[in-house]
């Protein structure tokens, strides 16, 4: 069942309501930079259906969304990924740098009160997945969801945190991200680090899906006969469904990322799981089927 809300769509899968809250949507970088292994031919051959939701054909830029998924499951409210956040120092990412938006207003219009959130899931620790973990209060960063437990992959917490040298110090942004969006959650005693797998409730569970980052994860939903998998940045663009060996430019371990992508999409095709990526525009979620060396798109949600 699908129904409209103020921010796009919500849908019900079994006994779980899924609400989509969009922080920002629009043209991102060139598609050939985003998924460099895909090649221009793949984008051109599929332009007729990629545009306009996933491709701006006139200048070859990817169209993407920064969005959060809110799940209501048996009285439990779960927020999956928290976008970019406001007022962040992100000198290495101009789109995210000192951004100001109305995300919390969008959450309110969707009927979500931060105080009612029980869990926050960060599928991985990148700037556009942890930003609204915190808000600024009297000059300090504090948890935006005061009563929630924040489920953070232990491998990413180590890699991007001080124990891992803030991702070995390769980018200043990684230290800034951890210090304003993750460390305050630890200080508040609300961080839960997990590895391997973690069950949230009878319908929702987390599973390691490394490659994009060391701790990248997916969230699985199973309720009644309905299945879905929230895949974070496993796929940035639908071309990675067609050609799962093609990584985004942001994948830390390309070989592992491609193997994980093929495994997760293969299971989704077999079980008819709805695939819900973090950044797809348009319908935002998709059913896939096996097709040749990759996968095809059966239908959009």
NORBELVEN-V315901 format. One record per run of one state. SS is the DSSP state (2 for helix, 1 for strand, 0 for the rest). FROM is the first residue (numbers start at 1). LEN is the number of residues. If there is no record, write none. Layout:
BEGIN
ss = [SS SS]
from = [FROM FROM]
len = [LEN LEN]
END
This chain:
BEGIN
ss = [0 1 0 1 0 1 2 0 2 0 2 0 1 0 1 0 1 0 2 0 2 0 1 0 2 1 0 1 0 1 2 0 2 0 2 0 2 0 1 0 1 0 1 0 1 0 1 0 2 0 2 0 1 0 1 0 1 0]
from = [1 2 6 8 14 16 31 35 36 46 47 51 55 57 61 74 76 81 103 110 114 117 119 123 127 134 138 140 144 149 154 161 162 169 172 182 183 188 191 195 197 200 204 209 217 224 226 233 239 243 254 272 274 278 286 292 294 301]
len = [1 4 2 6 2 15 4 1 10 1 4 4 2 4 13 2 5 22 7 4 3 2 4 4 7 4 2 4 5 5 7 1 7 3 10 1 5 3 4 2 3 4 5 8 7 2 7 6 4 11 18 2 4 8 6 2 7 1]
END
